Amino acid sequence: MKKSIDIRISAPMEFLNSLFALGTDKGFIEMIRAFDLEPNAKITGMLQEMKKTLSHYIQQELTYFFDSSGLGFILYKYIVHNPTLDKVNEIIDQVQQDTADEFVFKIIESVCKNTLPERGTPAYKAFKGKQLKLLQLIQDTKFQDENRKSRVIEAVENPEEIKQRFTLLLNRLNTVAFTPFEDEIIKNIETEKPRYDAMLKDNPDLFISQYLNIDSLKDHPPGYVLHLSFFKYVSCHAYSSYQENVRDWFVLGIYSELLFNDSAIAERQAHFFKVLSDVNRIAIIRLLSERPWFGQELAEALNISPPTVSYHIGFLQQIGVVSFTRTENRFYYELDRDKLLRPLDDFLKSF
């Protein structure tokens, strides 16, 4: 199993994570605090210095594309489909090489997965470059985030402008906000990487269970890429390629080990109940008790955005009650009843 996971440091993926950290602003810090952790001075200082380099216009564009409603996540598609490119400007070049219609269709593929016809079929191909058909598709797709929906519509109606704005933003952010700090960022990751390499080598099953929050990885011939991230900080996020011949990616925060340092039973129990003390997480557990669900389905059922689903799933995975499997080129979330009931049983037995 360990041979199928390639732990690496990807500058393009770290660039993407830095943009989310900058674009969500205080939301990024709050996500770290939700794990009962305080962000260290390294990351807060880095973010402050990076923000100083940005003009008011670029800050507005950064928020537009990389806040919780933004479409900047589409950059991950270019990264996972070009895994040999290890320089940020090379990935930006890939974005620029796409026509505006190709770029916008990648956005449509991500946000309208449930309403698009099966990939590769004539019906699927008939949507490419057809503005009216795409606009109708958007109207037929359920969006929990109206801001995101309006931005997708704007992209379809103004593909050239949106692509130009996005590539201009990427080029500017790379030049003034990322490149000057890239060596320091990579050095921070390289300092932590040997520990994670050793943990994966010594006990791959424990590493996968603890850090990737899944019981096991299914056989996936291309294997998996695990990027260690400074800006992810803690916890893990999965990026599916949705193609059998392309590697899936995991992004793991380099400070994730902090989540497992405390062995005190009482504190673990307190954290367990704190994670469960949220109506959305309880609702997710109830749905998963029926059958496995994938993220978009959960978002629609709960009337919340997909990023919000991922946010709550992260906590449930952290305490081990939710795992996921890769089936039909999707990540399906599953409830682990034993891991949900065992802490409750241990808590009751303690009395």
Helices and strands as residue ranges (DSSP letters): G 2-4, E 5-8, H 11-24, H 26-33, H 41-52, H 56-66, G 72-74, H 75-80, H 88-97, H 100-111, H 122-125, H 131-140, H 146-157, H 159-173, I 174-178, H 179-202, H 204-211, E 224-229, E 236-239, E 248-253, G 256-260, H 265-276, H 279-288, E 293-294, H 295-302, H 306-318, E 322-327, E 330-335, H 337-349
